[in-house]
């Protein structure tokens, strides 16, 4: 699989580290129980289709970037701003 680094161009997936979901981080109310905090932090949706993700080019330019990827086909659709 090739990942389109906006700084280096398409590179092998082995050069990258997945940084997770690029949406807003979860918010945990101060009065949340441990079970509620666990659910907010770790039990996220597993979307099907286009999704914004964070990627780190560890073996290249060492830059973080956001990309859109189809989670069904693993195809990168476009760089996300």
C-alpha positions in Angstrom: 0.0 0.0 0.0 1.3 3.4 -0.9 0.5 6.4 1.4 0.6 9.9 -0.2 2.8 12.0 2.0 2.2 15.7 1.1 5.9 16.4 1.6 7.6 13.4 0.0 5.0 12.0 -2.4 3.7 8.4 -2.4 5.7 6.0 -0.1 5.4 2.5 1.2 3.1 2.0 4.2 6.0 0.6 6.2 7.5 4.1 6.5 4.4 5.5 8.3 2.7 5.2 11.7 -1.0 5.5 12.0 -2.0 8.3 14.4 -5.7 7.6 14.7 -8.9 9.4 14.1 -8.5 13.0 13.0 -11.9 14.1 14.4 -12.2 16.1 17.7 -10.8 14.3 20.7 -13.4 12.8 23.2 -14.6 14.9 26.1 -15.0 13.3 29.4 -17.2 15.1 32.0 -15.5 15.5 35.4 -18.3 13.5 37.1 -17.9 10.5 34.7 -17.5 7.1 36.2 -14.5 5.0 35.3 -16.7 2.9 33.0 -17.9 6.1 31.2 -14.4 7.5 30.9 -13.2 4.1 29.4 -16.1 4.2 26.9 -15.3 7.7 25.9 -11.6 7.1 25.4 -11.5 3.6 24.0 -14.8 2.5 22.6 -15.1 4.6 19.4 -17.0 4.0 16.2 -15.4 2.0 13.5 -16.5 3.9 10.4 -17.0 2.3 7.0 -16.1 4.4 4.0 -14.3 7.7 3.8 -12.6 8.8 7.0 -10.1 11.5 8.1 -7.0 10.0 9.7 -3.7 11.3 11.2 -0.5 9.8 9.8 3.2 10.3 10.8 6.0 9.8 8.2 8.4 8.2 10.6 11.0 6.9 8.1 10.8 10.0 5.9 10.2 13.7 6.5 9.0 13.0 10.1 5.9 15.2 9.6 2.3 14.6 10.7 -0.5 15.1 8.2 -4.2 14.4 7.8 -5.4 12.2 5.0 -8.8 10.8 3.9 -8.9 7.1 3.4 -11.7 4.7 2.5 -11.7 2.1 5.3 -13.4 -0.5 3.1 -10.8 -0.4 0.3 -7.8 1.1 2.2 -7.5 3.5 -0.8 -6.3 7.0 0.0 -8.8 9.5 -1.4 -7.1 12.9 -1.0 -5.1 14.9 1.5 -7.4 16.5 4.0 -6.7 20.1 5.2 
